Amino acid sequence: MSPPIVRFENVVKRYGALTVLDGLNLDIGRNEKVSIIGPSGSGKTTVLRMLMTLERINGGIIYVDGEPLTHELRNGKMVPASERHLRHVRGKIGMVFQHFNLFPHLTALQNCTEAPVSVLGLPKKEAEDRAVELLKMVGLGDKKGHYPIQLSGGQKQRVAIARALAMRPKVMLFDEVTSALDPELVGEVLNVIRKLGAEHDLTMLMVTHQMGFAKEFSDRVCFFYGGKIVEQGNPDQLFNNPQNERTQQFLSAVLEAR
């Protein structure tokens, strides 16, 4: 069995006296699609933010593609990672945020070429060719010259997905990518994620409140509560026969609310 592409080993994250993640152990396999669910404040988004190195951890180690992300080996010892090392390992990860985070002064095409040119050093023509293909893939080939203000929320989110893919990541992170969208636009974004999962060798880690999508799309669902994984399993098992009382309460509440 191949080693996991992402590994959290006893990872702790605190904000002052508040422990948000408490000794997290989680392995994500190559090309595995994992959904993270749970109530607000359970540490779900923090998992993704630590993988993107937007948050520093307080204990443990995170590994990506066999390399430590949060640490590096120096003079035979594991020490906290330098910025250079963080950038190198983080290059294997792409993230799509809840609020798009597109550059308002750049067109859809320019949003997708900026980082490949400035960070990866791709020639402009190659970056543009790649961006055009990706915008077509997310159904926005005809919007490449549009600025974010000219796009709907669903279109902005699809540009954000194309932009993340332009960096050729091995792992894609999705943080509540539909929660800022009008209900009728949710489907178009989920369809793009479905297509990605079906057609590309990508590991995908998704924090979501879309229970139906998590059930249909995921290989595994992890229920977080109080900074820990309380229960995890395949979607059928977790949604139809949850074992933990807190999981049962959560699913009962969110499914009844729909």
N, C-alpha and C positions, 0 to 999 in steps of 0.2 A: 504494500500500500504506500502510495507516495506521501511524503510529508505534507503537512498543511501549508497553505500559502499564507495564512494569517494565524498567528498564535498569540493569545493573551495569557501570560504566565503570572498568576498571583498579582494582578494589576490593581493598584489602589489609587483612587483619586479623591482628594479632599479639597474643600474650600473652607479654610479656617477649621472650625470645629465640626463642620458637616462632612461626613464621609459619603460621597456620591457613588463610588464603586468600591466594593469591599472584597478584595482578594479575588478578582475575576479571573477564571480559567475558561478559555474558549478557543477551540480550534475550528478554522474554516477550511474546508478542502478545496482543491483546485476546481474551478468551474461550478462550485456549489452556490446555490441561491438560498440565502438565509434571510428571513424576516425577523426583526426584533419588535416585539409588542410589549405593552405594559402601560400602567398609568403615568400621568405627568409626574416628573420628579424622580422616576425610578432609575435614571442613569442611561437611558437609551441613546440619546443624542450625544452624550459625553463619550460613548464608545467610538462613534464615528469621528468626533472632533479630536480624540487622542490619536486615532489612526492617521489623520491629516496633520498631526503635530500642531494643531491649533490650541491644544491644551497640553501642558506638561504633566506627566504622571508623578505620583508621590511614592510609588513602590512597585516592584515587579518589573517585568520586561515585556515589550511587544516585539514580535518577530514578523517580518514580511518577506515572503519568498526565500526563506532560509536564512535571512540576515537579521540581526537585531536592528530595530528601528530607533528605539529610544536610547540605546547604548552602542558603544563600539569598543573593540578590543584595542587597548593601547598598552604597550610594554607588558603584554601577557595578562592584563587586568581589564575587566569590564568597567568602563567609566561612562558617565552621561555623554550622549552623542553631541558632537560639534554641529554647528549650522550646516557645514559642508556635507557631513554624513547624513543629516536629516534630509537635506535636499535630494541627495542621491537616492535614498531608499523611498522617499515620498514620491519620487517620480514614477513609481510603479502603481500609484493610486490616483484615481480620479474621483471627485465628489460633486454631486449636484445638490444644491442647497434649496431650502424651502422658498427663499425669496429671490431666486434667479441670479442675483449679483452680476448682471451683465453690465458692460461698460456703456453708459448711455450715449456717449459721443462716437461710438463705433458702430458700423453696420453689423448685421448678423454674420456676414463673411469675415469682417475684420475681428469680431469677437472670437471667432474660431481660429484665426491665424496668428493673433498677437503672441500667445505663449509658445506655440511651436517654433516661431521665428526667434523670439527673444530668449527663451529658456533652452529649447532643444537645438537651436542654431540651424533649423531647416532653411533651405533657400526659399525665398518668398513664393516663387512659382509652385514649388512642391507643396508648401503649406496651403496655398490657395486651392490647388487641385484636390488635396485631401479634404479641405473644408467643404468644397462644393459637393464632393461625394457624400460626406456625412450629413450635410443639410438636405440632400436628396433623400438619404436614408430615413431621416426623421420627418420627411414629408414637407420640407420647406425650401426645396430647390428654387422656387420662384420668389423667395423672400430674401435672397442673399444680400440685396442692396438696401433692405429696409433697416431703419434704426429701431431700437427697442420700443420707443414711444409709439411706433406705427404697428406694433404687434400686440396680439391678445395675450393674456396670461399664459394660456396653454402653449402658444407659439413661442413665447419667451422661454418657457421651461424646456421646450424641445431644442431651442438654440443652445440653452445651457447644457443639455445632454450632449449635443454635437460638440460643443466646446470642450467638455471633459474628455470625450472620446478622441479628440484631435491629438491629445498627448499620448495616445496609445497605452493606456494603463492596463495592468493585469487584473486590478481589483477596482470595481466601481462601487461607490457609496452613494446611497440615496437617502436624504434626510427629509422625511415628510414632504416629498416633492409635490404632492397634490393638495396640501392643506391650505395654501394661499389661493387656490383656484376656485372659480365659480363651478358649481356642481356639473354643469353641462360640458365643461372643458376637461374634467378629470379623466374621462375615458380616452381622449386622444393621447394624453401623456402616458397612461398605463399601457396603451397599445404599443407605443414606442419601446417601453421597457420590456414588454412581452417579446417583441421582435428581436431586441438585443439578446435576450436570454435564449431565444430559439436559434439565432443565426450566428452568434459569436462565442468564441471560447473566452468567457469572462466570468470571474468570480464576482458575485453581486451580494452586497450586504445592505439591507434596506430597513430603515426605521419607518413604520407606517401605522396609520389608524385605519387603513383600508383592509378590514378583516377578510372580505371576500377575495380580494386580490392576493393577500398573503396566503390564503388557503389554496388558491388555484395555482399560484406561481412558484411557491417556495419548495425547496427540497426539505427544509427544516425551519421550524419556528421556535424562537426562544422567548419565553415570557420573563420579563425583568420585574422585580419588585424589591424596593429597599436596597438597591445597589448590587443585587445578586441575580443570577439566573435561577429562578425558583423551579422552572419546569421547561423542558425542551423535548422536541420529538418531531416526527413527520406531521404535516398539517392535519391529516385525517385523525391521527391519534390525539394531537393536542386540542383540536377544535371539537371533536366528537366525543372524546373520552378523557377529559383532563383529570389528572390524579390529585393535583394539589388544590386545597380549598381556596387559596387566594386566586389561582388561575380560574377556577370555576366562578368565583364571584365577579372577577373582571369580565370574563367572556359573557356571563349572564347579563351584566350591566350594559356592555357596549352593543351586544347583539339585540337586546330588547329596545335599545334607543334608536335602532334603525327603522 
